[in-house]
Amino acid sequence: MARLDNKVALITGASNGIGAVAARRFVEEGAKVFLVGRSEKVLRNLRDELTHEKCDVMAGDIALEKTNQEMIEACQHRFGGLDISLINAGIEGAAALIPDYPTEVFDDVVAINIRGVFLSLKYSLPLMSKNGGSVIITSSIAGLKARGLGNSAYVASKHAEIGLMRTAAIENASNNIRVNCVSPGPTETRMMRSIEENRSPGAAESAKKEVLKGIPLGRYGTPEEVVNMITFLASDEAGACTGGVYTVDGGISAY
C-alpha cells in the first residue's frame, strides 16, 4: 500500500520547486492534492499532468485571508476533507543590512512568510480536527541561525514560523493533529538562484561557491531530498512526531 493512500493533501506554494515536487510525490504515494499558488497557468499544467481526478488547483495570494478561506472551502468541496497540509509558500526578500532594508520588502516577507503561515494554520486546523492529520511547514535553517548578512526579514520570518509550529503542535495534539517544520538548507530551486543573484548581482556562481564552503556535504540539497522528509512527516510512519524541526541542510546545523 502507498504511504498516503486515500489521504487528501493541501499544498501552498505549489507552482514550482519543493511544492511542485511534493505534489507529484504525494500523488505517487496515493494522495489527492489541492494545489495553491500564484500562477494559474502553471498550476493548470500541473493539474493536467497529475490528472483532474487526483488534483485540483486554485490561484491566489496566501497572505490574504480570503484566499485561505476559499482554498479550504474548495478543498473540502472537491475532496471531502483534509488530512495533510503542506504550508510551503514563501519569499526570500531583499539582501540588505537592516539600516538599508526596504520597509516595504520587509512587510511583504512578513505578509507571506508569517501572516500566510498563520492564516493557513487558522483555516486548515478546524477541518482536520475531526479525524486528525499532519501539518508540515516548510521553514529554513534560517529559522535556527542567522547565517550571512542582509537577511533580516527572511531570518525573522523563519524563526516566527517555527514558533507558530510549536504553538500549533501543542494546541492541536489532543485532536491527533501533528505539526512539524522541515528546515532545508541551500537547495537547488529558483528561490536559491534568486538569493545568489541578490547577494552578488551578475556573479551568482561566485556566490554559490561561497555558500558551498559552509556546507559539510559540499553540495546543495535537491527538492526531492527535502520532499523525502516532508513525505515521511505526512505519513502515518511519523505518528509520534510533532513539534519538531527536521533539517535537510547538508550538515550546516551541526556547526
N, C-alpha and C positions, 0 to 999 in steps of 0.2 A: 504494500500500500504506500502511496506517495505521502510525503511528510505533512502536506497541507490539504489533504483530501477533504472536500466539502466545506472548506473554510472560505469566508468572504473577507477580502483584504482591501483596505483603502490606502492609497499611496499618494501623498502630495509631492510636488517637485518631480513629477513622473515623466517630464518631457525628454530628459536626457540623463546621461551619467548614471549615478547609482540608482536613481529612481526608475529609469527605464530598464536597467539590468535586473532590478528587483522584480519589476512587473513580469518580465519574461520568466524568471526563475520561479516565482510564485505560481504562475500558470503551469509550468512544467511539473511542479510539485502538487498539482491538483486543485489549486485555489481558483476562485473567480475574483477578478480585480476591478476596482473602480479607481480610475486614474484622474488626478487633478494637476493641472499645470497652466502655464500662461499661453502656450502656443496651441491653439485649437487644431491647426493643420498637422502638427507633429503628433499630437495625441490621437487624431483620427487615423493617421497612418499606422500608429502602434496598435490601435484597436483592430484595424483590418488585418494586421499581422497575427494578432493573438486570437482573432475571431470574435464576432459580436456576441456569441453565446457565452464566452468566458470573460468578456471585457466590456466595460463602458467607460466613458470619459466625460470630463467637464472642464472647460477653460475658466479660469478665474484668478483673482488676486487673493492669496491666502491671508494677507494682512487685514482683509475686510471681513467683518462679522457676517455679512450677508452671504459671502462665498462659503463660509464654513457651515452655516445653517443649510444652505441649498445643497451642498455636497453630501451632507449626512442624510437629508431627506431623499435625495436622488438615489443614493446607495441603498437605503432601506427599501425604497420603492422598487428598484431594479433587481436586487438580490435577496431581499427579505431580512437583512440583519447585518451584523458586523462582528467579525472575530479577531481581525488583525488591523491595527492602524499604524502604518509606517509614516511618521511625520518627518519628511525629508526635505521640504522646501527650505532654501536658504540662499543668502548672498554674502559676498566677501567684503564689500565696501571699498574704501579707498586705502591707499598706502601713504600715510602722512602722520607725523608726530602730533600729539594732542593739541598744541597751540595752533597748528596749521590745518587740523582736520575739519573738513567742511561740515557744519552743523546739520545741513540738510541730508548729507550722506549718512551721518551718524543716525539721524532719525529714520532713514529708510532701512538701515540694518536692524535697528530695534524693532521697527514695524513688522518686518518679515521674520526675523530670527527669534524674537521674543514674543511679541504680540501674536504672530501667526501660530507659533507653537502652543501658546496659551489657549487660543481660540480653537485650535484643532483638538486639544485635550478637552476643553469645555463642552464641545458638541459630540465628540466620539464616545467619551466615557459613559454617558447615560444610555446610549444604545447598546453598549457592551455589558451593562450592569446585570442583566438577567442571566446570561449564560457564561460570563467571564470572557477572557481573551488576553491578547498580548498587544501592548503598545511599544513601539520602538521609535526613539527619537534619534535621527542622525545628527550627532553633535560633532566634536572635533577634539583633537588633543589640545587645541587652543582653549578648550574649556577646562583643562587641567594645569596648563602652564602657559605663560606669556613668552612665546619664542619670537625673537626678532623684534624689529622696531616698526612702528607705524600701523599696528593692528588693533588699536584701542577698541573700536566698535565691535569688530569681529570677536576679539577675545572676551570682552564683556558679555556679549550676547551668548557665546557658547558656555561661559560659566553659568549664566542665567538658565540656559536650557537644562543643565544638569541639576540645578536647584529645583526647577519645575518638575523634572522627572522624579526626584527623590520625594518631593511632596506628594505627587500623584501616586507614587508607589505605596506610600503609607496610607493615604486616604482611601485607596481602592482595593487593598489586599483582601478585605472582608468580602468583596464581590468576586474574588478569584480573577481579578484583572492584574496582570503583571506589567510593569512599566520599567523599561531599561533604556539606556543610551548606548549606541555604538559610536565610538570616537575614532574616526580614521585619522591617520597622519597624511602626509602628502600622497595623493592618489592621481592616477592618470585620468583626469577629467578636464572638461572645458573650463571649469572653475579654477583648477590649478594652473592651467595655461594663462588665464586672466591674471591670477595672482603674480605669476612670474613676470608677466609683461608690465604690470603696475609697479613692481619693485625695480625693474630695470628696463625702461622703455627702449625697444629696439634691440635688446640683448637678453631675451628670455632664456636662451640656452645657458648663458653665463650664470643667470640667477638660479637655474636648475642645478648646475654643478655645485653651487654654494650650498643649496638645500641638501643635496645628496651627501655632502660631507658630514652632516649631522644625523644621518640615518644609519644605525649599526648594520642593517642588512644591505646597505649600499644601493638601494633602488626604491622607486615609488611603489606603492601598492597598486592593485588594479581594482576597478569597480567590482569585478567578480569576487575577489577576495573579501571585500567589505560585505558583499551580499551573502557570502557563505555564513558570516557571523549573524547577519540580520535574519537569515532563514532559520538558523538554529534557534534564535530567540523567539521567532514567530511560531515555532513548532512546539508540540507537546513535550519534546525532549528536554526543553528548558523549563519544565514545570515548577522547579524550585527557585528559579532565577527572577528576582525582582529587586528594583532599587539599585541596580548595578551599572557600572560604566565599563564597557568592554572595548579595549583599544585594539585597533588594527593599524599599527603605526611603524612596523619595521624595527621596533625596539627603542624608539625615541623616548618613550615614557619611562624607560628603565634608567635613564640618566638621573 
